[in-house]
Amino acid sequence: MMKSSNRIFFAAALILVLIGGGFLLTKGQNGKAPAGFDGERAYADVAAQLNMGPRIPGSAAHQAAIDYFTAELIRADWQVELQELEFSGQRVRNVIAKRGSGKHGWVIFGAHYDSRMVADQENDPVNAAKPVPGANDGASGAAVLLELARSLPKDLDREIWLAFFDSEDQGNLPGWDWILGSSAMAASLSDTKLPESVIIVDMIGDADLNIYMERNSDGELTREIWETAAKLGYANTFIPEYKFSMIDDHTPFLRRGIPAVDLIDFDYHYWHTTQDTIDKVSAESLDIVGDTLLEWVITR
């Protein structure tokens, strides 16, 4: 992803989310997390991706990730397709899992699965020519989608897509731009049928997780998700303040007029460095995000 304001912090605007007279501070305190989502199992999915190596587009590890997602999604009883498109001069390969009747709408949960080709941040000058492992920036979001696939009820009366986006993270490199996979998918959607909501998860596995409201995201959808998190006791993690303005996988859907939200913790010191490794990721953080999304989609 690319921050659209050169990493300048916006002034925070505090928004109070009132649930039952106040915030709940811990999981299970006056609120019950939905059964099913397993942060430890999602953490194992992060580890599995890291064991493949950097998921650089066109690499063997990139193909291994596609194969892994496909096998896990089929095992969880989803219809799976590989969407192969060309966008901005690059071939992109999105993995899309589908389930549900669509009687009451259509929701897309999305995350990118590629990892950046080179570690090019100033705080990692020694390793600038090496690829980024992508534990948090890539693998964590894909892991949340996989665990949602296992834990979402099969009888939901809305259509659900789980979209694993290719080539999000190669911007500012020769021949590449940002958000290619999501841009290709958004462009492919028919004007006669568009999703009611798109929720993107990116860099949400940080052991010190702080998810601020993102300024470009749809306001109503943002409010719904932050209220759900507060109800479950996660108000200390889903912080009701605006902080960043991002170009991320939600952007192409917003451009098409689709309500979309970016869940991202951009306060991540290891972004685009070789230190973005499995030890920086927490099963508890994955569980918080997964619990919130599972509860949101079940109860909305």
C-alpha positions as CSV (number, residue, x, y, z in Angstrom):
1,M,0.0,0.0,0.0
2,M,1.0,3.6,-0.4
3,K,0.3,6.4,2.0
4,S,-1.2,9.2,0.0
5,S,0.2,12.1,2.1
6,N,3.9,11.2,2.4
7,R,3.4,9.7,5.8
8,I,2.3,13.0,7.4
9,F,0.0,12.5,10.3
10,F,-3.4,14.1,10.2
11,A,-4.8,15.8,13.2
12,A,-6.8,13.2,15.1
13,A,-10.5,13.7,15.3
14,L,-11.9,11.8,18.3
15,I,-15.2,10.0,17.6
16,L,-16.9,8.4,20.5
17,V,-18.6,5.1,19.8
18,L,-21.2,4.5,22.4
19,I,-22.1,0.9,23.0
20,G,-24.2,0.1,26.1
21,G,-23.0,3.2,27.8
22,G,-19.3,3.0,27.1
23,F,-16.4,1.1,25.7
24,L,-15.7,-2.5,26.7
25,L,-12.1,-3.0,27.5
26,T,-11.3,-6.7,27.1
27,K,-12.6,-9.6,25.1
28,G,-15.6,-11.2,26.9
29,Q,-16.2,-8.3,29.2
30,N,-20.0,-7.5,28.8
31,G,-19.6,-8.7,25.2
32,K,-19.3,-12.1,23.7
33,A,-17.0,-12.8,20.8
34,P,-18.5,-15.0,18.1
35,A,-17.5,-18.6,18.3
36,G,-15.4,-20.0,15.5
37,F,-12.5,-17.7,14.6
38,D,-9.2,-19.1,15.8
39,G,-6.3,-16.7,16.0
40,E,-3.8,-19.5,16.6
41,R,-5.0,-21.3,13.4
42,A,-4.7,-18.0,11.5
43,Y,-1.1,-17.6,12.9
44,A,-0.3,-21.0,11.5
45,D,-1.4,-19.7,8.1
46,V,1.0,-16.8,8.4
47,A,3.8,-19.3,9.2
48,A,2.8,-21.4,6.2
49,Q,3.1,-18.5,3.9
50,L,6.5,-17.4,5.4
51,N,7.8,-21.0,4.9
52,M,7.2,-20.6,1.2
53,G,9.5,-17.7,0.9
54,P,8.8,-14.2,-0.4
55,R,5.6,-14.3,-2.5
56,I,6.9,-12.1,-5.3
57,P,4.7,-12.1,-8.4
58,G,5.8,-14.8,-10.8
59,S,7.9,-16.7,-8.3
60,A,7.6,-20.3,-7.1
61,A,6.5,-19.0,-3.7
62,H,3.8,-16.9,-5.3
63,Q,2.5,-20.0,-7.0
64,A,2.8,-22.0,-3.8
65,A,0.6,-19.4,-2.0
66,I,-2.1,-19.7,-4.7
67,D,-2.1,-23.4,-4.4
68,Y,-2.2,-23.2,-0.6
69,F,-5.1,-20.8,-0.6
70,T,-7.0,-22.8,-3.1
71,A,-6.6,-26.1,-1.2
72,E,-7.6,-24.6,2.1
73,L,-10.6,-22.8,0.7
74,I,-11.9,-25.9,-1.1
75,R,-11.4,-27.9,2.2
76,A,-13.6,-25.2,3.9
77,D,-16.3,-25.8,1.3
78,W,-16.0,-22.6,-0.8
79,Q,-16.2,-22.3,-4.6
80,V,-12.8,-21.1,-5.7
81,E,-11.7,-19.5,-9.0
82,L,-8.4,-18.1,-10.2
83,Q,-9.0,-14.7,-11.8
84,E,-6.2,-14.1,-14.3
85,L,-6.2,-10.6,-15.8
86,E,-3.8,-8.0,-17.2
87,F,-3.7,-4.6,-15.7
88,S,-1.2,-1.7,-16.2
89,G,1.0,-4.0,-18.2
90,Q,1.3,-6.7,-15.6
91,R,-0.4,-10.1,-15.3
92,V,-2.3,-10.4,-12.1
93,R,-3.7,-13.6,-10.5
94,N,-6.4,-13.1,-7.9
95,V,-7.8,-16.0,-5.9
96,I,-11.5,-15.6,-5.2
97,A,-13.7,-17.8,-3.0
98,K,-17.5,-17.5,-3.1
99,R,-20.3,-18.7,-1.0
100,G,-23.9,-17.6,-0.1
101,S,-27.3,-16.9,-1.6
102,G,-27.0,-13.2,-2.1
103,K,-30.6,-12.8,-0.9
104,H,-29.6,-9.9,1.3
105,G,-26.6,-8.4,-0.5
106,W,-23.0,-9.1,-1.4
107,V,-19.9,-8.4,0.7
108,I,-16.3,-8.8,-0.3
109,F,-13.5,-9.3,2.2
110,G,-10.1,-8.7,0.6
111,A,-6.4,-8.8,1.3
112,H,-3.2,-8.9,-0.8
113,Y,-1.0,-11.9,-0.7
114,D,2.1,-10.7,-2.6
115,S,5.2,-9.5,-0.7
116,R,7.4,-6.7,-1.9
117,M,10.3,-7.5,-4.2
118,V,12.8,-5.3,-2.4
119,A,13.3,-3.9,1.1
120,D,13.7,-0.2,0.2
121,Q,13.0,1.7,3.4
122,E,15.7,4.0,4.9
123,N,15.7,2.1,8.2
124,D,16.9,-1.1,6.3
125,P,19.7,0.2,4.1
126,V,21.9,-2.9,4.4
127,N,19.3,-5.2,3.0
128,A,17.9,-2.9,0.3
129,A,18.4,-5.5,-2.5
130,K,16.7,-8.3,-0.6
131,P,13.0,-9.2,-0.8
132,V,10.6,-8.5,2.1
133,P,9.4,-11.6,4.0
134,G,6.0,-10.0,4.3
135,A,4.7,-11.6,7.6
136,N,2.5,-8.7,8.5
137,D,2.4,-6.9,5.2
138,G,0.7,-9.5,3.2
139,A,0.5,-12.8,5.0
140,S,-1.5,-11.5,8.0
141,G,-4.4,-10.3,5.9
142,A,-4.5,-13.5,3.8
143,A,-4.5,-15.5,7.0
144,V,-7.5,-13.7,8.4
145,L,-9.4,-14.4,5.1
146,L,-8.5,-18.1,5.4
147,E,-9.7,-18.4,8.9
148,L,-12.9,-16.5,8.0
149,A,-13.4,-19.1,5.4
150,R,-13.3,-21.8,8.1
151,S,-15.4,-20.0,10.6
152,L,-18.2,-18.2,8.6
153,P,-21.6,-20.0,8.8
154,K,-22.6,-21.8,5.6
155,D,-26.2,-20.6,5.8
156,L,-25.6,-16.8,5.6
157,D,-28.3,-15.2,3.5
158,R,-25.9,-12.9,1.7
159,E,-23.2,-13.6,-0.9
160,I,-19.7,-13.5,0.5
161,W,-16.5,-13.3,-1.6
162,L,-13.0,-13.7,-0.1
163,A,-10.6,-12.0,-2.5
164,F,-6.8,-12.7,-2.3
165,F,-5.4,-9.8,-4.3
166,D,-2.2,-10.1,-6.3
167,S,0.4,-7.3,-6.9
168,E,-0.7,-4.8,-4.4
169,D,2.8,-4.0,-3.0
170,Q,5.1,-3.4,-5.9
171,G,4.6,0.3,-6.5
172,N,7.5,2.7,-7.2
173,L,9.4,-0.2,-8.7
174,P,10.3,-0.1,-12.5
175,G,7.4,-1.4,-14.5
176,W,5.0,-1.6,-11.5
177,D,2.4,0.4,-9.8
178,W,0.4,-0.1,-6.6
179,I,-2.9,-2.1,-6.1
180,L,-2.9,-3.9,-9.4
181,G,-4.9,-7.0,-8.4
182,S,-7.7,-5.1,-6.7
183,S,-7.8,-2.6,-9.6
184,A,-8.1,-5.4,-12.1
185,M,-10.9,-7.0,-10.1
186,A,-12.8,-3.7,-9.5
187,A,-12.6,-2.9,-13.2
188,S,-14.0,-6.4,-14.1
189,L,-17.2,-6.0,-12.0
190,S,-20.4,-5.5,-13.9
191,D,-22.3,-2.1,-13.5
192,T,-25.5,-4.1,-13.1
193,K,-24.3,-5.9,-10.0
194,L,-21.9,-4.4,-7.5
195,P,-21.1,-5.4,-3.9
196,E,-22.8,-3.5,-1.1
197,S,-19.5,-3.4,0.9
198,V,-15.8,-4.1,0.6
199,I,-13.6,-4.7,3.6
200,I,-9.9,-4.8,3.2
201,V,-7.5,-6.1,5.8
202,D,-3.8,-5.2,5.5
203,M,-1.0,-5.2,8.1
204,I,-3.4,-6.3,10.9
205,G,-1.2,-8.9,12.6
206,D,1.2,-6.5,14.4
207,A,1.8,-7.7,18.0
208,D,1.3,-4.1,19.0
209,L,-1.9,-3.6,17.1
210,N,-3.5,-0.2,16.8
211,I,-6.1,0.2,14.0
212,Y,-7.1,3.9,13.4
213,M,-9.9,5.0,11.2
214,E,-8.7,5.6,7.6
215,R,-9.7,8.9,6.1
216,N,-10.5,7.7,2.6
217,S,-12.8,4.8,3.8
218,D,-16.6,4.9,3.7
219,G,-17.7,6.7,6.9
220,E,-20.8,4.6,7.6
221,L,-19.1,1.3,7.1
222,T,-16.2,2.4,9.2
223,R,-18.6,3.3,12.0
224,E,-20.3,0.0,11.9
225,I,-17.0,-2.0,12.2
226,W,-15.6,0.2,15.0
227,E,-18.9,-0.1,16.9
228,T,-18.8,-3.9,16.5
229,A,-15.2,-4.0,17.8
230,A,-16.2,-1.9,20.8
231,K,-19.1,-4.2,21.6
232,L,-16.7,-7.1,21.6
233,G,-14.3,-5.3,24.0
234,Y,-11.7,-4.2,21.4
235,A,-12.0,-0.4,21.6
236,N,-8.3,-0.2,22.7
237,T,-7.3,-1.8,19.4
238,F,-9.9,-0.3,17.0
239,I,-9.2,3.3,18.0
240,P,-12.0,5.7,17.1
241,E,-9.8,8.4,15.7
242,Y,-8.8,9.3,12.1
243,K,-5.0,9.2,11.5
244,F,-3.9,8.1,8.0
245,S,-5.0,8.5,4.4
246,M,-4.1,5.5,2.3
247,I,-4.1,4.3,-1.2
248,D,-4.8,0.6,-0.7
249,D,-6.9,-2.2,-2.1
250,H,-10.1,-0.4,-1.1
251,T,-9.3,2.5,-3.4
252,P,-10.4,0.9,-6.7
253,F,-13.8,0.0,-5.2
254,L,-14.3,3.5,-3.8
255,R,-13.6,4.9,-7.3
256,R,-16.5,2.8,-8.5
257,G,-18.8,4.2,-5.9
258,I,-18.8,1.1,-3.7
259,P,-18.6,1.6,0.1
260,A,-15.2,0.2,1.1
261,V,-13.0,0.4,4.2
262,D,-9.3,-0.2,4.9
263,L,-8.4,-1.9,8.2
264,I,-4.7,-1.2,8.5
265,D,-2.1,-0.5,11.2
266,F,0.3,1.7,9.4
267,D,2.3,2.4,12.6
268,Y,4.5,-0.6,11.7
269,H,8.3,0.0,12.0
270,Y,9.1,-3.0,9.9
271,W,7.1,-2.0,6.8
272,H,9.0,-2.9,3.6
273,T,12.0,-4.1,5.5
274,T,13.6,-7.6,5.9
275,Q,12.5,-7.5,9.5
276,D,8.8,-8.0,8.6
277,T,9.1,-11.5,10.0
278,I,6.8,-14.0,11.9
279,D,8.0,-12.9,15.3
280,K,6.4,-9.5,14.7
281,V,2.9,-11.1,14.3
282,S,0.5,-12.0,17.1
283,A,-2.2,-14.7,17.1
284,E,-4.1,-12.4,19.5
285,S,-4.1,-9.5,17.0
286,L,-5.3,-11.8,14.2
287,D,-8.1,-13.0,16.6
288,I,-9.2,-9.5,17.4
289,V,-9.6,-8.6,13.7
290,G,-11.2,-11.9,12.8
291,D,-13.7,-11.8,15.7
292,T,-14.8,-8.3,14.7
293,L,-15.3,-9.1,11.1
294,L,-17.1,-12.4,11.9
295,E,-19.5,-10.6,14.3
296,W,-20.1,-7.7,11.9
297,V,-21.1,-9.9,9.0
298,I,-23.3,-12.2,11.1
299,T,-25.2,-9.5,12.8
300,R,-25.5,-6.7,10.3
